[in-house]
């Protein structure tokens, strides 16, 4: 499967340090769900400028977690 960045939700399944959207592609993040992580696996969600918006480290085998952000204060992205 490849990254899906059109529509709602985005589905990101490719490990990359490259922005999945170009700067100037503004969007708001209301929820994040991370699945299939393992002990000590790390996920970092950052914008095109490299600013970390959310990060986590897996705590066990088949780690899964999520976070819901306040609708009045979603995480804002520029790319």
TORDODO-813601 format. One record per residue (C-alpha): residue number from 1; z, x, y; residue in one letter. Coordinates in nm, 3 decimals. Last residue first. Example, Ala and Ser with C-alpha at 12.3 -4.5 7.8 and 13.67 -1.06 7.14 Angstrom:
<atoms>
<atom vexmi="2" Z="0.714" X="1.367" Y="-0.106" nuti="s"/>
<atom vexmi="1" Z="0.780" X="1.230" Y="-0.450" nuti="a"/>
</atoms>
This chain:
<atoms>
<atom vexmi="79" Z="0.457" X="0.321" Y="2.074" nuti="x"/>
<atom vexmi="78" Z="0.672" X="0.214" Y="2.367" nuti="x"/>
<atom vexmi="77" Z="0.951" X="0.038" Y="2.183" nuti="x"/>
<atom vexmi="76" Z="1.232" X="-0.196" Y="2.288" nuti="x"/>
<atom vexmi="75" Z="1.524" X="-0.269" Y="2.057" nuti="x"/>
<atom vexmi="74" Z="1.614" X="-0.633" Y="2.104" nuti="x"/>
<atom vexmi="73" Z="1.883" X="-0.737" Y="2.355" nuti="x"/>
<atom vexmi="72" Z="1.898" X="-1.116" Y="2.398" nuti="x"/>
<atom vexmi="71" Z="1.791" X="-1.167" Y="2.037" nuti="x"/>
<atom vexmi="70" Z="2.084" X="-0.947" Y="1.929" nuti="x"/>
<atom vexmi="69" Z="1.968" X="-0.695" Y="1.670" nuti="x"/>
<atom vexmi="68" Z="1.973" X="-0.766" Y="1.299" nuti="x"/>
<atom vexmi="67" Z="2.033" X="-0.467" Y="1.074" nuti="x"/>
<atom vexmi="66" Z="1.932" X="-0.391" Y="0.722" nuti="x"/>
<atom vexmi="65" Z="2.032" X="-0.206" Y="0.414" nuti="x"/>
<atom vexmi="64" Z="1.901" X="-0.106" Y="0.076" nuti="x"/>
<atom vexmi="63" Z="1.994" X="0.195" Y="-0.133" nuti="x"/>
<atom vexmi="62" Z="1.839" X="0.207" Y="-0.479" nuti="x"/>
<atom vexmi="61" Z="2.075" X="0.490" Y="-0.578" nuti="x"/>
<atom vexmi="60" Z="2.357" X="0.551" Y="-0.333" nuti="x"/>
<atom vexmi="59" Z="2.459" X="0.599" Y="0.029" nuti="x"/>
<atom vexmi="58" Z="2.120" X="0.638" Y="0.193" nuti="x"/>
<atom vexmi="57" Z="2.131" X="0.786" Y="0.542" nuti="x"/>
<atom vexmi="56" Z="2.051" X="0.575" Y="0.848" nuti="x"/>
<atom vexmi="55" Z="1.872" X="0.592" Y="1.182" nuti="x"/>
<atom vexmi="54" Z="1.776" X="0.357" Y="1.464" nuti="x"/>
<atom vexmi="53" Z="1.607" X="0.398" Y="1.806" nuti="x"/>
<atom vexmi="52" Z="1.552" X="0.774" Y="1.802" nuti="x"/>
<atom vexmi="51" Z="1.346" X="0.884" Y="2.104" nuti="x"/>
<atom vexmi="50" Z="1.046" X="1.082" Y="1.976" nuti="x"/>
<atom vexmi="49" Z="0.818" X="0.991" Y="2.268" nuti="x"/>
<atom vexmi="48" Z="0.612" X="0.762" Y="2.041" nuti="x"/>
<atom vexmi="47" Z="0.927" X="0.566" Y="1.952" nuti="x"/>
<atom vexmi="46" Z="1.175" X="0.652" Y="1.679" nuti="x"/>
<atom vexmi="45" Z="1.293" X="0.497" Y="1.353" nuti="x"/>
<atom vexmi="44" Z="1.472" X="0.752" Y="1.136" nuti="x"/>
<atom vexmi="43" Z="1.525" X="0.702" Y="0.764" nuti="x"/>
<atom vexmi="42" Z="1.720" X="0.950" Y="0.555" nuti="x"/>
<atom vexmi="41" Z="1.754" X="0.984" Y="0.179" nuti="x"/>
<atom vexmi="40" Z="2.104" X="1.122" Y="0.098" nuti="x"/>
<atom vexmi="39" Z="2.150" X="0.901" Y="-0.209" nuti="x"/>
<atom vexmi="38" Z="1.841" X="0.691" Y="-0.264" nuti="x"/>
<atom vexmi="37" Z="1.628" X="0.461" Y="-0.049" nuti="x"/>
<atom vexmi="36" Z="1.423" X="0.183" Y="-0.204" nuti="x"/>
<atom vexmi="35" Z="1.474" X="-0.061" Y="0.083" nuti="x"/>
<atom vexmi="34" Z="1.520" X="-0.044" Y="0.459" nuti="x"/>
<atom vexmi="33" Z="1.524" X="-0.369" Y="0.655" nuti="x"/>
<atom vexmi="32" Z="1.506" X="-0.379" Y="1.034" nuti="x"/>
<atom vexmi="31" Z="1.543" X="-0.677" Y="1.259" nuti="x"/>
<atom vexmi="30" Z="1.471" X="-0.774" Y="1.622" nuti="x"/>
<atom vexmi="29" Z="1.236" X="-0.493" Y="1.727" nuti="x"/>
<atom vexmi="28" Z="1.037" X="-0.546" Y="2.046" nuti="x"/>
<atom vexmi="27" Z="0.685" X="-0.419" Y="2.113" nuti="x"/>
<atom vexmi="26" Z="0.490" X="-0.206" Y="2.360" nuti="x"/>
<atom vexmi="25" Z="0.171" X="-0.025" Y="2.258" nuti="x"/>
<atom vexmi="24" Z="0.152" X="0.203" Y="2.564" nuti="x"/>
<atom vexmi="23" Z="0.223" X="0.511" Y="2.356" nuti="x"/>
<atom vexmi="22" Z="0.012" X="0.489" Y="2.041" nuti="x"/>
<atom vexmi="21" Z="0.134" X="0.310" Y="1.730" nuti="x"/>
<atom vexmi="20" Z="0.235" X="0.460" Y="1.394" nuti="x"/>
<atom vexmi="19" Z="0.384" X="0.762" Y="1.570" nuti="x"/>
<atom vexmi="18" Z="0.353" X="1.077" Y="1.359" nuti="x"/>
<atom vexmi="17" Z="0.657" X="1.206" Y="1.173" nuti="x"/>
<atom vexmi="16" Z="0.541" X="1.030" Y="0.861" nuti="x"/>
<atom vexmi="15" Z="0.666" X="0.878" Y="0.536" nuti="x"/>
<atom vexmi="14" Z="0.443" X="0.582" Y="0.455" nuti="x"/>
<atom vexmi="13" Z="0.582" X="0.239" Y="0.365" nuti="x"/>
<atom vexmi="12" Z="0.595" X="0.068" Y="0.703" nuti="x"/>
<atom vexmi="11" Z="0.560" X="-0.308" Y="0.697" nuti="x"/>
<atom vexmi="10" Z="0.540" X="-0.467" Y="1.042" nuti="x"/>
<atom vexmi="9" Z="0.652" X="-0.829" Y="1.029" nuti="x"/>
<atom vexmi="8" Z="0.477" X="-0.996" Y="1.207" nuti="x"/>
<atom vexmi="7" Z="0.117" X="-0.925" Y="1.281" nuti="x"/>
<atom vexmi="6" Z="-0.057" X="-0.592" Y="1.300" nuti="x"/>
<atom vexmi="5" Z="0.127" X="-0.278" Y="1.204" nuti="x"/>
<atom vexmi="4" Z="0.084" X="-0.285" Y="0.826" nuti="x"/>
<atom vexmi="3" Z="0.135" X="0.061" Y="0.676" nuti="x"/>
<atom vexmi="2" Z="-0.058" X="0.117" Y="0.356" nuti="x"/>
<atom vexmi="1" Z="0.000" X="0.000" Y="0.000" nuti="x"/>
</atoms>
